[in-house]
Amino acid sequence: MYLKKRILFLIGSPNQTSQMHQIAAMLPEYDTYFSQIYTDQTIGRLILKTGFLDNTIMGGEFKKRADAYLEMHRLRNDYARTIYQHRYDMAVLCTDLYVPMELRQIKTVWVQEGMTDPLTKWGRFTRRIGLPAYFAMNTAFNGCSNIADVYCAASEGYKELFSSRGTDFSRIIVTGIPNYDHAATFLSNDFPHKDYVLAATSDIRETFNNEDRPAFIRKCVAIAGDRPLFFKLHPNEKKERAVAEINQWAPAARVFTEGNTEYMIANCCELITQYSTVVYIGIALGKKVHSYFDTDMLRKLAPIQNGGISASAIANICRRYIEFKGGRDEFLKKEMHEDRYSYSNQKRELEVAG
């Protein structure tokens, strides 16, 4: 028998892991544990062991980084519930593309990480014939599976998007998302360079899609013109290959494989992205941005800037839901009736909480 209720936070990429850590830190009255996204199906475990999924958030470099993060911050790692073997009262999800069946039996809250991938013809086909969302082979349907009880979205634009792709509108609450809700803080930084064009790449090839990287690099060179050009590589990229390509097609450019991307964006004069959430930092800071997505659409979807209170707002939803005695629909009806989700009301509630 245990006294504190337990919450399991599912993590994946460095950004997802950081976000979940911030939310868990706001819930000190609960026992919080973390696990890389996992499968509880036998065939899934066998596939994972082959290394086929090492370029996804279920394994490979993503899991190594997440495990190292948990160890560094002394957070309890209960991977696939195999270490502590706890029963949990709630799971906070970083994805609903796949949710272990054992976690679907408890209360669940989904948290948006950032941008979702474009919807491809293959993705539309898989949805049309009723295949699970992960068969789309990208994150286009993350947030759209209608599996979680409550969905925490970055903006009203994303609430509309997730609803249009399958999640009940009534389940989605606009909270903003940690790491993208207070871009102004990045303006004070120690990155030593300024007034350059920054190209933030994506792991398109590593996630089983095609990309003409030389063409992208040449486009970056053309946009930069006489200005300095910096490249910041995605952490999941094959770095040696990417660096060699940049050295071939943009020999004067500087390449960064590590470092704070947000600081680099804050100091740049123009931002070039592919399918990267960091474009929203550029938008929030008023930078001229380029993306494979339509930039007008991105401005509609951009995460709300609420002064950095998203983690606390999401934690409060978790707190109220885990303690709520009724069902999901009753909880959501009560939450929306009390109109908690305007910026002023969230801020006031957090101030009262201390």
C-alpha positions in Angstrom: 0.0 0.0 0.0 1.3 3.5 -0.8 0.1 6.9 0.4 1.1 9.2 -2.6 -0.5 8.8 -6.0 1.9 7.9 -8.7 2.3 9.5 -12.2 4.3 8.0 -15.1 5.6 10.5 -17.6 6.4 9.1 -21.0 9.4 10.8 -22.7 11.1 10.7 -26.1 13.1 13.4 -27.7 15.2 15.8 -25.6 12.5 18.4 -26.0 9.8 16.0 -24.8 12.0 14.9 -21.9 12.6 18.5 -20.8 8.9 19.4 -21.0 7.9 16.4 -18.9 10.5 17.2 -16.3 9.2 20.8 -16.0 5.6 19.5 -15.6 6.6 16.9 -13.0 8.5 19.5 -11.0 5.2 21.3 -10.5 3.7 18.2 -8.9 5.8 17.6 -5.8 3.0 16.0 -3.8 2.9 13.0 -6.1 5.4 10.2 -6.8 6.6 10.9 -10.3 8.5 8.4 -12.6 9.6 8.5 -16.2 9.9 6.0 -19.0 10.9 6.3 -22.6 7.9 5.6 -24.8 7.6 1.8 -25.0 5.4 -1.0 -26.3 3.8 -3.7 -24.1 3.1 -5.9 -27.1 5.3 -9.0 -27.7 5.8 -8.3 -31.4 6.6 -4.7 -30.8 9.3 -5.7 -28.2 10.9 -8.1 -30.7 11.0 -5.4 -33.4 12.5 -2.9 -30.9 15.3 -5.4 -30.1 16.3 -5.6 -33.8 17.3 -2.0 -33.9 14.7 -1.2 -36.6 13.2 1.5 -34.5 16.5 3.1 -33.4 15.8 6.3 -35.4 12.4 6.8 -33.6 11.8 8.1 -30.1 11.3 4.5 -28.9 15.0 3.7 -29.0 18.5 4.4 -30.3 20.1 7.9 -29.7 16.8 9.3 -28.3 16.6 6.7 -25.5 20.3 7.1 -24.7 19.9 10.9 -24.4 16.7 10.5 -22.3 18.3 8.0 -20.0 21.3 10.2 -19.5 19.0 13.2 -18.8 17.1 11.3 -16.1 20.3 10.1 -14.5 21.8 13.6 -14.5 18.7 15.1 -12.9 18.2 12.2 -10.6 14.8 11.4 -11.9 13.4 7.9 -11.4 13.5 5.8 -14.6 10.8 3.1 -14.7 11.4 2.1 -18.3 8.3 0.1 -19.5 7.4 -0.4 -15.9 10.1 -3.0 -15.6 12.3 -1.4 -12.9 9.9 -0.4 -10.1 6.9 -2.4 -11.5 4.5 0.2 -10.1 0.8 0.5 -10.8 0.2 4.1 -11.7 -2.8 6.4 -11.2 -2.1 8.6 -14.2 0.1 8.6 -17.3 1.2 11.9 -19.0 1.9 11.1 -22.6 4.3 12.8 -25.1 2.7 11.0 -28.0 -0.6 9.3 -28.8 0.7 7.6 -32.0 1.2 4.6 -29.8 0.0 4.2 -26.2 0.7 1.0 -24.3 -2.5 -0.9 -23.6 -1.8 -1.1 -19.9 -1.7 2.7 -19.7 -5.0 3.1 -21.5 -6.7 1.7 -18.4 -5.8 4.7 -16.2 -6.2 8.4 -16.5 -4.1 10.0 -19.3 -3.1 13.5 -20.2 -1.4 14.2 -23.6 1.1 17.1 -23.9 2.0 18.5 -27.3 5.7 18.6 -27.9 5.7 21.1 -30.8 5.2 21.0 -34.6 3.8 17.9 -36.2 5.0 16.5 -39.6 3.2 17.3 -42.8 0.4 15.0 -43.8 1.6 12.9 -46.8 -0.4 10.9 -49.4 0.7 7.8 -47.6 -0.6 9.2 -44.3 -3.9 10.0 -45.8 -4.1 6.5 -47.2 -3.3 4.8 -43.9 -6.0 6.9 -42.2 -8.6 6.1 -44.9 -8.2 2.4 -44.5 -8.1 2.6 -40.7 -4.5 1.7 -39.9 -3.0 2.9 -36.6 -1.6 6.4 -36.6 2.0 5.3 -36.5 1.7 3.7 -39.9 1.9 7.2 -41.4 5.6 6.9 -40.6 5.8 10.4 -39.2 4.2 12.6 -36.5 1.4 14.0 -38.7 -1.3 12.3 -36.5 0.3 13.0 -33.1 -2.4 14.5 -31.0 -5.1 13.1 -33.4 -5.7 9.6 -32.2 -8.4 10.5 -29.6 -6.9 8.0 -27.1 -5.9 10.2 -24.2 -8.6 11.6 -21.9 -7.2 15.2 -22.0 -5.1 16.9 -24.7 -3.0 19.9 -23.9 -2.4 22.0 -27.0 0.0 24.8 -27.9 -2.6 27.1 -29.4 -6.1 27.5 -30.7 -4.8 26.8 -34.2 -3.5 23.4 -33.1 -6.7 22.7 -31.2 -8.5 23.1 -34.5 -5.9 21.0 -36.4 -6.0 18.1 -33.9 -9.8 18.2 -33.9 -10.0 18.2 -37.7 -7.8 15.0 -37.8 -9.7 13.0 -35.2 -9.5 14.1 -31.6 -12.7 15.3 -29.9 -12.7 19.0 -29.7 -14.1 18.9 -26.2 -11.0 16.9 -25.0 -8.5 19.6 -26.1 -7.4 22.4 -23.8 -5.2 25.2 -24.9 -2.5 25.5 -22.3 0.6 26.5 -24.3 3.6 24.2 -24.2 6.8 24.4 -22.1 10.0 25.5 -24.0 8.0 27.5 -26.6 5.8 29.8 -24.4 8.2 32.5 -23.4 10.6 33.1 -26.3 11.7 36.5 -25.1 13.8 34.9 -22.4 16.2 33.6 -25.1 17.2 37.2 -26.0 19.5 37.2 -22.9 22.1 34.6 -23.8 25.9 33.9 -24.0 26.0 32.8 -27.6 28.9 34.9 -28.9 27.8 35.6 -32.5 25.1 37.9 -34.0 23.6 39.0 -37.3 24.0 35.8 -39.3 21.5 33.6 -41.2 20.7 30.4 -39.3 19.6 27.2 -40.9 18.2 24.6 -38.5 18.0 21.3 -40.2 15.5 18.4 -39.7 16.1 14.6 -39.4 14.0 13.9 -42.6 16.2 11.1 -43.9 16.7 9.5 -40.5 12.9 9.1 -40.2 12.6 7.2 -43.4 11.7 10.1 -45.8 13.4 11.5 -48.8 15.3 14.8 -48.9 17.4 16.6 -51.5 19.9 18.0 -48.9 22.3 19.5 -51.5 19.3 21.6 -52.9 18.4 22.7 -49.4 22.0 23.8 -48.7 22.2 25.7 -52.0 18.9 27.5 -51.1 20.4 28.5 -47.7 23.5 29.9 -49.4 21.3 31.9 -51.8 19.2 33.3 -49.0 22.3 34.3 -46.9 24.0 36.1 -49.8 26.9 38.0 -48.4 25.8 37.5 -44.8 27.4 34.8 -42.5 25.6 31.4 -42.7 25.4 29.1 -39.8 23.9 25.6 -39.7 22.6 23.9 -36.6 22.0 20.2 -37.0 19.1 18.2 -35.7 20.3 16.0 -32.8 19.0 12.8 -34.5 20.9 13.4 -37.8 23.9 11.4 -38.9 26.3 14.2 -38.2 29.3 13.1 -40.2 27.2 12.8 -43.4 25.5 16.2 -42.8 28.7 18.0 -42.0 30.4 16.6 -45.1 27.5 17.8 -47.3 27.6 21.3 -45.9 31.4 21.5 -46.3 30.9 20.5 -50.0 28.0 22.8 -50.9 28.5 25.7 -48.5 32.2 25.6 -47.6 32.2 29.1 -46.0 29.3 28.2 -43.6 29.8 27.3 -39.9 28.3 24.0 -38.6 27.1 23.4 -35.1 26.3 19.9 -34.0 25.6 20.9 -30.4 24.6 24.0 -28.5 21.5 25.9 -27.6 19.4 26.3 -30.7 17.1 28.9 -29.1 20.0 31.2 -28.3 21.3 30.9 -31.9 17.8 31.9 -33.2 17.6 34.8 -30.8 20.9 36.2 -32.2 20.3 35.5 -35.9 18.9 38.0 -38.4 17.0 35.4 -40.5 16.0 31.8 -39.8 15.7 28.9 -42.3 14.0 25.7 -41.2 12.6 22.6 -42.7 10.1 20.7 -40.5 11.4 22.1 -37.2 9.4 23.4 -34.2 12.1 26.0 -33.6 10.6 28.1 -36.3 8.1 29.1 -33.7 10.8 30.7 -31.7 11.8 32.8 -34.7 8.1 33.8 -35.2 7.7 34.8 -31.6 10.8 36.9 -31.8 9.8 38.6 -35.0 12.5 37.1 -37.2 12.0 36.6 -40.9 11.5 32.8 -41.2 11.5 30.2 -43.9 10.0 26.8 -43.6 8.7 23.9 -45.7 5.4 24.7 -44.2 3.3 27.7 -45.3 4.5 30.5 -43.0 1.0 32.1 -42.7 -0.3 28.8 -41.4 2.6 28.6 -39.0 1.7 32.0 -37.5 -1.8 30.7 -36.9 -0.5 27.6 -35.2 2.2 29.3 -33.2 2.3 28.4 -29.5 0.8 31.0 -27.3 3.3 33.2 -25.4 2.0 33.2 -21.9 5.1 34.2 -19.9 6.3 30.7 -19.3 3.4 29.3 -17.3 2.5 26.4 -19.5 4.2 23.7 -17.3 2.3 25.0 -14.3 -1.0 25.1 -16.2 -0.6 21.5 -17.4 0.5 20.4 -14.0 -2.7 21.9 -12.5 -4.8 20.0 -15.1 -3.0 16.8 -14.0 -3.6 17.6 -10.3 -7.3 18.3 -10.7 -7.9 15.3 -12.9 -6.0 12.8 -10.8 -8.0 13.9 -7.8 -11.4 14.1 -9.6 -13.8 11.5 -8.5 -16.0 11.4 -11.7 -15.3 10.4 -15.2 -13.5 12.1 -18.1 -16.5 13.8 -19.6 -17.6 15.2 -16.3 -14.2 16.5 -15.6 -13.9 18.2 -18.9 -17.3 19.7 -18.6 -16.4 21.1 -15.2 -13.1 22.5 -16.4 -14.5 24.3 -19.4 -17.4 25.6 -17.4 -15.0 27.3 -15.0 -13.2 29.0 -17.9 -9.7 28.3 -16.5 -7.8 28.6 -19.7 -7.5 32.3 -20.6 -4.0 33.7 -20.0 -5.3 36.0 -17.2 -7.1 33.2 -15.4 -4.2 30.8 -15.6 -1.9 33.5 -14.3 -4.2 34.4 -11.5 -4.6 30.8 -10.5 -0.9 30.3 -10.4 -0.4 33.4 -8.3 -3.0 32.2 -5.8 -1.2 28.8 -5.6 2.0 30.6 -4.7 
